[in-house]
C-alpha cells in the first residue's frame, strides 16, 4: 500500500482506518494483477542437507 510509513505493521486495525478513505476516493486494486510490496527481494537458496 502506498502512503504507509515503514514503521506501520499491517493489521486489521490499521486496514480498518484506511479502508473508508480508499473507498471514498474510489481507489481500487485489481487483485488479478496486484503484486505485493515486500521490503526486500526474495532470493531462493539451496536447501540444507538433511541429517
Secondary structure, 3 states (H helix, E strand, C coil): CCCCCCCCCCCHHHHHHHHHHHHHCCCCCCCCCCCCCCCCCCCCCCCCCCC
